Amino acid sequence: MHGRFSPIFYRVAGVASLLSALTTLGLIFLPDLFAPAADGLAGRMQRVTDPAYQLRAWVYFVHPFLAFAAALGVAIACRRVAPALALGGALAFGLWALTEAGQQSMTLFAFDDWRRAWLAGDAAFRATMELRAAVYDGLWEAAYSLLLVGITVGSGLFAAMLLRLGDGLSRVVGAFYAAAALQSLLIFSGEIGGPALPDGLGFWIYPATQPVARVLIGLWLLRVARRGEPGVDAAA
């Protein structure tokens, strides 16, 4: 991997990051458009008929691919200046992306199909739905814990990598990665019964930081496409 990557690669990665900012906003705000649903299992099953829910479900599926494309671009751009951090971060973000995509694939192509079958009214199927939902919930939570590990490690390694580059934009992006690592670590800690972010604070931090971070990552990658890779061409 001693050759240079085409500027087109970094432009694609940069655009993917900008698009991931839009998908992040969709994940945050589309639930506000969900139609009211009944409580309990029946309301949960009916959710699959909600167009806003379906839109968010597909946005959720696409999002990790866009975000990982951006992370891969960052890692490859910095492979000369911090090869170990770049490789470790790329692998950790790959773990996050594959886990989150798999988690949402399970929702779209298993649980949502079960919901439709339940709504179709088959009595034998309905008798198994509570067990199916419990299994789905357990697998979803397990995947959520695993993806938190990936994003915590990946964000921490990328923070260390970008903060060492020294220029202003790299340091700002590195600081956002550090904030994401800390936030994800606290979420994971809360999942296992340890210290966690207060609910109110967590509610505001994510929408305030994640879309902005993804825009800045996209701008950083577009700058790499224009100026060249750090440590090779002009200083990034």
Residue frames relative to the residue before (quaternion, step in Angstrom):
aa qw qx qy qz dx dy dz
M 1.0000 0.0000 0.0000 0.0000 0.00 0.00 0.00
H 0.3259 0.7659 -0.4996 0.2401 3.59 0.94 0.86
G 0.5863 0.5828 -0.3826 0.4125 3.60 1.20 -0.33
R 0.5324 -0.6115 0.4785 0.3371 3.50 -1.32 0.26
F 0.3931 -0.6819 0.5605 0.2574 3.52 -1.17 0.62
S 0.5873 -0.6025 0.4168 0.3441 3.55 -1.11 0.74
P 0.5707 -0.5786 0.4500 0.3702 3.60 -1.11 0.58
I 0.5702 0.5954 -0.3865 0.4135 3.57 1.15 -0.57
F 0.6067 0.5604 -0.3518 0.4405 3.59 1.03 -0.79
Y 0.7078 0.4524 -0.2689 0.4713 3.58 0.85 -0.97
R 0.6060 0.5332 -0.3660 0.4631 3.60 1.09 -0.55
V 0.6443 0.5081 -0.3234 0.4714 3.58 0.95 -0.84
A 0.6581 0.4989 -0.3086 0.4720 3.59 0.93 -0.89
G 0.6534 0.5173 -0.3139 0.4549 3.59 1.00 -0.80
V 0.6544 0.4890 -0.3097 0.4865 3.58 0.97 -0.83
A 0.6120 0.5434 -0.3501 0.4557 3.60 1.04 -0.74
S 0.6544 0.5041 -0.3209 0.4633 3.58 0.98 -0.80
L 0.6387 0.5123 -0.3288 0.4706 3.59 0.99 -0.79
L 0.6552 0.4953 -0.3122 0.4774 3.59 0.99 -0.79
S 0.6304 0.5293 -0.3421 0.4533 3.59 1.07 -0.67
A 0.5645 0.5580 -0.3972 0.4607 3.59 1.18 -0.38
L 0.6538 0.4997 -0.3112 0.4754 3.59 1.03 -0.77
T 0.6638 0.4843 -0.3222 0.4702 3.59 0.93 -0.80
T 0.5984 0.5491 -0.3618 0.4576 3.59 1.10 -0.62
L 0.6474 0.5037 -0.3179 0.4755 3.58 0.95 -0.83
G 0.6309 0.5313 -0.3315 0.4580 3.58 1.05 -0.74
L 0.6539 0.5118 -0.3139 0.4603 3.58 0.95 -0.85
I 0.6768 0.4989 -0.2922 0.4557 3.56 1.04 -0.76
F 0.8401 0.2968 -0.0997 0.4430 3.55 0.70 -1.13
L 0.5306 0.6389 -0.4279 0.3565 3.66 1.10 -0.34
P 0.5948 0.5666 -0.3957 0.4105 3.68 0.99 -0.58
D 0.5759 0.5841 -0.3880 0.4202 3.61 1.15 -0.44
L 0.6889 0.4727 -0.2710 0.4780 3.59 1.23 -0.45
F 0.4337 0.7033 -0.4692 0.3116 3.59 1.24 -0.06
A 0.4841 -0.6430 0.5102 0.3033 3.57 -1.10 0.75
P 0.5783 -0.5696 0.4338 0.3911 3.61 -1.06 0.58
A 0.1031 -0.7949 0.5969 0.0355 3.59 -1.01 0.81
A 0.5750 -0.5829 0.4486 0.3584 3.52 -1.21 0.54
D 0.5561 -0.5914 0.4621 0.3570 3.55 -1.23 0.43
G 0.7612 0.4215 -0.2709 0.4118 3.52 -1.30 0.23
L 0.7985 -0.3242 0.2289 0.4526 3.51 -1.38 -0.22
A 0.6367 0.5473 -0.3397 0.4239 3.59 0.94 -0.84
G 0.6707 0.4898 -0.3013 0.4685 3.59 0.92 -0.87
R 0.6343 0.5285 -0.3259 0.4606 3.54 1.05 -0.76
M 0.6594 0.4970 -0.3098 0.4714 3.59 1.00 -0.74
Q 0.6684 0.5208 -0.3009 0.4375 3.58 0.97 -0.81
R 0.5190 0.6703 -0.4097 0.3368 3.58 1.17 -0.49
V 0.6094 0.5928 -0.3559 0.3880 3.59 1.07 -0.68
T 0.6478 0.5140 -0.3214 0.4613 3.61 1.20 -0.35
D 0.5503 0.6268 -0.3816 0.3983 3.60 1.28 -0.16
P 0.4242 -0.7248 0.4739 0.2649 3.66 -0.58 1.06
A 0.6402 0.5181 -0.3382 0.4553 3.61 0.99 -0.73
Y 0.6221 0.5214 -0.3375 0.4767 3.58 1.06 -0.71
Q 0.6663 0.5062 -0.3107 0.4509 3.58 0.87 -0.91
L 0.6314 0.5252 -0.3329 0.4634 3.57 0.99 -0.80
R 0.6749 0.4870 -0.3024 0.4646 3.58 0.87 -0.90
A 0.6228 0.5528 -0.3474 0.4311 3.58 1.01 -0.78
W 0.6955 0.4502 -0.2805 0.4846 3.60 0.95 -0.81
V 0.5891 0.5421 -0.3619 0.4776 3.58 1.11 -0.62
Y 0.6372 0.5374 -0.3092 0.4578 3.56 1.01 -0.89
F 0.6606 0.5084 -0.3017 0.4628 3.60 1.03 -0.78
V 0.6989 0.4722 -0.2692 0.4650 3.60 0.95 -0.87
H 0.5771 0.6641 -0.3624 0.3074 3.56 0.99 -0.88
P 0.7089 0.4596 -0.3202 0.4286 3.69 0.64 -0.87
F 0.6069 0.5465 -0.3679 0.4444 3.61 1.09 -0.54
L 0.6520 0.4998 -0.3114 0.4776 3.58 0.99 -0.82
A 0.6890 0.4856 -0.2898 0.4534 3.57 0.84 -0.97
F 0.6594 0.4966 -0.3235 0.4625 3.60 1.01 -0.71
A 0.5892 0.5558 -0.3713 0.4540 3.59 1.06 -0.64
A 0.6508 0.4989 -0.3060 0.4837 3.58 1.02 -0.80
A 0.6588 0.5076 -0.3145 0.4577 3.60 0.90 -0.90
L 0.6380 0.5170 -0.3295 0.4659 3.58 1.00 -0.78
G 0.6293 0.5325 -0.3294 0.4605 3.57 1.04 -0.74
V 0.6467 0.5078 -0.3173 0.4725 3.58 0.96 -0.85
A 0.6656 0.5134 -0.3065 0.4466 3.58 0.89 -0.93
I 0.6905 0.4722 -0.2916 0.4639 3.59 0.85 -0.93
A 0.6209 0.5479 -0.3478 0.4397 3.59 1.01 -0.73
C 0.7708 0.3575 -0.1699 0.4993 3.59 1.04 -0.80
R 0.3607 0.7827 -0.4625 0.2082 3.58 1.23 0.14
R 0.6688 0.4879 -0.3121 0.4661 3.61 1.13 -0.47
V 0.7246 0.4518 -0.2563 0.4529 3.57 0.93 -0.87
A 0.7974 0.0250 -0.0031 0.6029 3.61 1.14 -0.55
P 0.0912 -0.8650 0.4888 0.0674 3.61 0.57 1.12
A 0.6694 0.4974 -0.3205 0.4493 3.60 0.89 -0.84
L 0.6661 0.4872 -0.3033 0.4764 3.60 0.92 -0.87
A 0.6456 0.5257 -0.3216 0.4510 3.59 0.99 -0.82
L 0.6825 0.4784 -0.2906 0.4700 3.58 0.87 -0.93
G 0.6726 0.4941 -0.3047 0.4589 3.59 0.85 -0.93
G 0.6615 0.5061 -0.3098 0.4586 3.57 0.95 -0.83
A 0.6477 0.5155 -0.3232 0.4586 3.57 0.96 -0.85
L 0.6582 0.5028 -0.3151 0.4633 3.60 0.94 -0.84
A 0.6605 0.5039 -0.3114 0.4614 3.59 0.97 -0.85
F 0.6689 0.4725 -0.3054 0.4858 3.59 0.96 -0.80
G 0.5964 0.5463 -0.3648 0.4613 3.57 1.14 -0.54
L 0.6174 0.5316 -0.3310 0.4760 3.57 1.05 -0.77
W 0.6542 0.5102 -0.3085 0.4653 3.57 0.93 -0.92
A 0.7055 0.4853 -0.2863 0.4298 3.58 0.74 -1.05
L 0.6736 0.4869 -0.3031 0.4661 3.58 0.89 -0.89
T 0.6565 0.5056 -0.3177 0.4609 3.58 0.99 -0.80
E 0.6892 0.4710 -0.2989 0.4625 3.59 0.86 -0.88
A 0.6410 0.5033 -0.3305 0.4761 3.59 1.00 -0.74
G 0.6540 0.5036 -0.3133 0.4696 3.59 0.99 -0.79
Q 0.6125 0.5535 -0.3325 0.4561 3.55 1.06 -0.80
Q 0.7278 0.4234 -0.2510 0.4776 3.56 0.83 -0.94
S 0.5700 0.5615 -0.3814 0.4631 3.58 1.16 -0.50
M 0.6169 0.5414 -0.3320 0.4649 3.57 1.06 -0.78
T 0.6524 0.5066 -0.3134 0.4685 3.58 1.03 -0.79
L 0.7226 0.4735 -0.2580 0.4325 3.57 0.75 -1.08
F 0.8268 0.2934 -0.1054 0.4683 3.56 0.79 -1.04
A 0.7083 0.3423 -0.2748 0.5529 3.57 1.26 0.15
F 0.7766 0.3722 -0.2272 0.4547 3.58 0.35 -1.22
D 0.6644 0.4909 -0.3271 0.4589 3.61 0.92 -0.78
D 0.6129 0.5177 -0.3547 0.4801 3.61 1.09 -0.58
W 0.6257 0.5169 -0.3402 0.4750 3.59 1.04 -0.71
R 0.6142 0.5436 -0.3487 0.4536 3.57 1.01 -0.75
R 0.6716 0.4930 -0.3043 0.4618 3.60 0.87 -0.91
A 0.6398 0.5094 -0.3289 0.4723 3.57 1.01 -0.76
W 0.6284 0.5217 -0.3365 0.4688 3.60 1.01 -0.75
L 0.6741 0.4921 -0.2971 0.4638 3.58 0.92 -0.88
A 0.6029 0.5675 -0.3625 0.4279 3.60 1.15 -0.53
G 0.5115 -0.7252 0.3542 0.2949 3.56 1.30 -0.18
D 0.3772 0.7201 -0.5072 0.2863 3.60 1.19 0.29
A 0.4131 -0.7539 0.4531 0.2359 3.59 -0.52 1.19
A 0.6518 0.5157 -0.3257 0.4507 3.59 0.94 -0.81
F 0.6564 0.4956 -0.3139 0.4743 3.57 0.99 -0.80
R 0.6424 0.5367 -0.3301 0.4362 3.57 0.93 -0.87
A 0.6234 0.5629 -0.3425 0.4209 3.58 1.05 -0.69
T 0.7168 0.4249 -0.2481 0.4942 3.60 1.17 -0.50
M 0.4820 0.7314 -0.4148 0.2464 3.59 1.21 -0.29
E 0.6347 0.5284 -0.3552 0.4380 3.60 0.92 -0.71
L 0.6465 0.4975 -0.3184 0.4829 3.58 1.03 -0.75
R 0.6391 0.5220 -0.3233 0.4633 3.58 0.96 -0.85
A 0.6588 0.5093 -0.3069 0.4609 3.58 0.94 -0.88
A 0.6472 0.5154 -0.3220 0.4603 3.58 0.99 -0.79
V 0.6429 0.5048 -0.3191 0.4796 3.60 0.99 -0.80
Y 0.6415 0.5208 -0.3171 0.4655 3.57 0.94 -0.90
D 0.6675 0.5076 -0.3085 0.4490 3.59 0.84 -0.94
G 0.6583 0.5101 -0.3163 0.4542 3.58 0.96 -0.81
L 0.6652 0.4886 -0.3003 0.4782 3.58 0.94 -0.86
W 0.6337 0.5353 -0.3303 0.4504 3.58 1.01 -0.82
E 0.6735 0.4925 -0.2987 0.4632 3.59 0.92 -0.88
A 0.6310 0.5242 -0.3341 0.4641 3.57 1.03 -0.77
A 0.6590 0.4947 -0.3058 0.4770 3.59 0.96 -0.86
Y 0.6269 0.5457 -0.3357 0.4433 3.58 1.01 -0.78
S 0.6517 0.5021 -0.3169 0.4719 3.59 0.96 -0.81
L 0.6598 0.5084 -0.3126 0.4567 3.59 0.98 -0.81
L 0.6755 0.4838 -0.3152 0.4587 3.59 0.88 -0.83
L 0.5916 0.5576 -0.3701 0.4496 3.60 1.12 -0.54
V 0.6107 0.5307 -0.3469 0.4744 3.58 1.07 -0.70
G 0.6676 0.5145 -0.3073 0.4419 3.58 0.87 -0.92
I 0.7228 0.4363 -0.2706 0.4625 3.58 0.78 -0.95
T 0.6055 0.5450 -0.3613 0.4537 3.60 1.11 -0.56
V 0.6960 0.4582 -0.2742 0.4801 3.57 0.83 -0.98
G 0.6694 0.5095 -0.3068 0.4452 3.58 0.87 -0.92
S 0.6722 0.4914 -0.2973 0.4673 3.57 0.90 -0.89
G 0.6482 0.5227 -0.3212 0.4510 3.58 0.98 -0.80
L 0.6767 0.4834 -0.2948 0.4706 3.59 0.93 -0.88
F 0.6625 0.4883 -0.3135 0.4737 3.59 0.97 -0.80
A 0.5963 0.5529 -0.3652 0.4531 3.59 1.08 -0.64
A 0.6683 0.4904 -0.2968 0.4741 3.59 0.87 -0.94
M 0.6576 0.5301 -0.3013 0.4425 3.57 1.01 -0.81
L 0.7447 0.4174 -0.2345 0.4651 3.58 0.80 -0.97
L 0.6185 0.5519 -0.3550 0.4322 3.58 1.05 -0.63
R 0.6623 0.5144 -0.3124 0.4463 3.59 1.13 -0.53
L 0.5415 0.6410 -0.4086 0.3590 3.62 1.23 -0.26
G 0.4457 -0.7693 0.3805 0.2544 3.57 1.19 -0.44
D 0.6798 0.4746 -0.3311 0.4506 3.64 1.00 -0.53
G 0.7164 -0.5159 0.2790 0.3778 3.53 -1.25 0.53
L 0.7103 0.4531 -0.2880 0.4553 3.61 0.70 -1.02
S 0.6332 0.5287 -0.3384 0.4527 3.59 0.97 -0.79
R 0.6619 0.5029 -0.3083 0.4625 3.57 0.97 -0.82
V 0.6372 0.5152 -0.3338 0.4659 3.59 1.00 -0.77
V 0.6599 0.4880 -0.3092 0.4803 3.59 0.91 -0.89
G 0.6336 0.5314 -0.3222 0.4608 3.58 1.02 -0.81
A 0.6421 0.5174 -0.3236 0.4640 3.58 1.02 -0.79
F 0.6403 0.5058 -0.3291 0.4753 3.61 1.02 -0.72
Y 0.6234 0.5139 -0.3439 0.4785 3.60 1.04 -0.72
A 0.6380 0.5222 -0.3306 0.4594 3.60 0.98 -0.81
A 0.6482 0.5091 -0.3173 0.4690 3.59 0.99 -0.82
A 0.6433 0.5140 -0.3245 0.4655 3.59 1.02 -0.80
A 0.6324 0.5288 -0.3332 0.4576 3.58 1.03 -0.79
L 0.6718 0.4934 -0.2988 0.4647 3.58 0.90 -0.91
Q 0.6607 0.5047 -0.3140 0.4585 3.56 0.90 -0.90
S 0.6729 0.4898 -0.3032 0.4642 3.61 0.89 -0.90
L 0.6260 0.5369 -0.3364 0.4546 3.57 1.05 -0.75
L 0.6708 0.4868 -0.2973 0.4740 3.58 0.96 -0.84
I 0.6155 0.5238 -0.3521 0.4720 3.60 1.06 -0.66
F 0.6538 0.5006 -0.3105 0.4748 3.57 0.95 -0.88
S 0.6279 0.5363 -0.3313 0.4565 3.55 0.99 -0.82
G 0.6542 0.5084 -0.3107 0.4659 3.56 0.97 -0.82
E 0.6172 0.5614 -0.3389 0.4347 3.58 1.08 -0.74
I 0.7638 0.3391 -0.1930 0.5142 3.59 1.04 -0.70
G 0.6698 -0.5563 0.2811 0.4036 3.57 1.23 0.45
G 0.5470 0.6198 -0.3978 0.3980 3.58 1.25 0.21
P 0.7645 -0.3106 0.2520 0.5056 3.60 -1.24 -0.34
A 0.0387 -0.8003 0.5981 -0.0197 3.56 -1.03 0.80
L 0.5969 -0.5289 0.4481 0.4039 3.54 -1.29 0.28
P 0.5190 -0.5983 0.4926 0.3605 3.60 -1.03 0.65
D 0.6102 -0.5989 0.3685 0.3649 3.58 -0.96 0.84
G 0.6735 0.5068 -0.3095 0.4402 3.57 0.86 -0.90
L 0.6672 0.4978 -0.3001 0.4657 3.57 0.96 -0.86
G 0.6523 0.5139 -0.3115 0.4619 3.58 0.95 -0.87
F 0.6110 0.5738 -0.3399 0.4266 3.57 1.07 -0.76
W 0.7447 0.4050 -0.2200 0.4827 3.57 1.02 -0.81
I 0.6245 0.5760 -0.3571 0.3883 3.59 0.99 -0.74
Y 0.6751 0.5292 -0.3220 0.4007 3.59 0.79 -0.99
P 0.7267 0.4031 -0.2792 0.4810 3.66 0.68 -0.90
A 0.6450 0.5281 -0.3303 0.4428 3.58 1.14 -0.48
T 0.7859 0.3574 -0.1720 0.4743 3.60 1.03 -0.69
Q 0.6845 0.5393 -0.3218 0.3702 3.61 0.77 -0.96
P 0.6808 0.4533 -0.3310 0.4706 3.67 0.74 -0.81
V 0.6385 0.5180 -0.3299 0.4639 3.60 0.99 -0.80
A 0.6407 0.5274 -0.3274 0.4517 3.58 0.93 -0.87
R 0.6897 0.4831 -0.2952 0.4515 3.59 0.87 -0.89
V 0.6038 0.5254 -0.3551 0.4830 3.58 1.11 -0.57
L 0.6710 0.4971 -0.2977 0.4625 3.60 0.90 -0.90
I 0.6184 0.5205 -0.3437 0.4780 3.60 1.03 -0.73
G 0.6462 0.5210 -0.3169 0.4589 3.57 0.97 -0.84
L 0.6594 0.4925 -0.3081 0.4772 3.60 0.95 -0.83
W 0.6225 0.5349 -0.3398 0.4593 3.59 1.04 -0.76
L 0.6753 0.4867 -0.2933 0.4702 3.59 0.93 -0.87
L 0.6380 0.5063 -0.3301 0.4771 3.59 1.00 -0.71
R 0.6203 0.5210 -0.3410 0.4770 3.58 1.11 -0.59
V 0.6140 0.5272 -0.3451 0.4753 3.58 1.05 -0.71
A 0.6336 0.5334 -0.3284 0.4540 3.59 0.99 -0.83
R 0.7064 0.4597 -0.2535 0.4749 3.58 1.06 -0.77
R 0.8007 0.3283 -0.1489 0.4784 3.60 0.86 -0.97
G 0.5484 -0.5871 0.4207 0.4215 3.57 1.11 -0.56
E 0.6637 -0.5339 0.3676 0.3732 3.54 -1.32 0.36
P 0.5599 -0.5922 0.4493 0.3660 3.62 -1.03 0.68
G 0.8107 0.2647 -0.2076 0.4791 3.53 -1.00 0.87
V 0.7066 0.4106 -0.2665 0.5111 3.57 1.29 0.00
D 0.7840 0.2013 -0.0982 0.5790 3.52 0.70 -1.14
A 0.7855 -0.1775 0.1880 0.5622 3.53 -1.00 -0.84
A 0.6324 -0.5400 0.3832 0.4021 3.56 -1.15 0.61
A 0.4681 -0.6943 0.4702 0.2790 3.54 -0.97 0.91
